[in-house]
């Protein structure tokens, strides 16, 4: 039996029959460097106190990198828990990994409580009423339902905010059968900014609240990526949550300037030329004929478009061919885009949209600047029809 890489898994060939193809033959592909992810984790671990655990954040299909492959690499590199955002993400991870703890960072419906207990998935909680409703659903389960209390110290999303809320929730959990408090955590809104005033206020509230707990749970965690990398190591508590920089990206330009170690980007996006033609002066390219050749010129077509996450706002963004930058011209189509070439290249010539060729590199941060967004968003918008190939 032969194996071929696709998306987050493999297709198999048995007795000459491909069991699942799913775009394997398409030249457009995302390359994910798992060794880079592992090195980013190992470098973080060197900064942490020996007892501090690493929670690898693999939500949103591991920020577009592929949750199963990344989770495996992260666990091998020393992560001890995996964090996701939704019940469906947690179940997908659990189907591939029997042992590691899995924490859902977002809200879960009460209807998921029994599944969480059965699959040993830890849930985030911030409501006594939710716990009481969930208790009836997990009463007969073999495994107790594990919970982490979420403190809203200033994000304004989910979480408890006052001492009375915390104590009520704490006592509800401890007085409820087959429900256990495993952790408490918060999330910082401005950890990646130079001004620490708001960050400091969040730390103060979180520490005030955990101080009133009759007993601290097994895991207290507050450090997101930026906090873990550049803030006081006293905020490491029992675990840190490693997200964006696990993938080799800095949380902000400020953090990038003071990183304690170099990050290794894990994601690149590649394709190839599928057609090359010469246009005459006056010829147009693409929908709306928005690009008109001013002189005779060469145009190359690349089989990638906005249905892949190369959205129309990237028109004018450069790609790398033969180690040189060349601009996307005309409107980006659903499945294709066109590039101005300095000469006629052979069909099949490699095109790098994100990554390095020779001495040139196009980074995710460059795309983020072009799109007027943050680097987190870029790999997440590369859609599932682009195969993830792991090295």
Secondary structure, DSSP 4 states (H G I P E B T S, - for coil): -EEEEETTEEEEEETTEES--TTTT-S-EEEE-HHHHHHHHHHHHHHS-TT-EEEEE-HHHHHTT-HHHHHHHHHHTT--EEEESSHHHHHHHHTT-SSSEEEE-S---GGGHHHHHHHTEEEEE--HHHHHHHHHHHTT-SSPEEEEEEE-SSS-SSSB-SHHHHHHHHHHHHTSTTEEEEEEEE--SSTTSS--HHHHHHHHHHHHHHHT-SS--SEEEEE-HHHHHHS-GGGGTTEEEE-GGGGT--SSHHHHHT-SS-----EEEEEEEEEEEEEPTT-EESGGG-EE-SSSEEEEEES--GGGT--GGGTT-EEEETTEEEEEES---SS-EEEEESSPPPTT-EEEEEEEETTEEE-HHHHHHHHTS-HHHHHHHS-TTSEEEE-
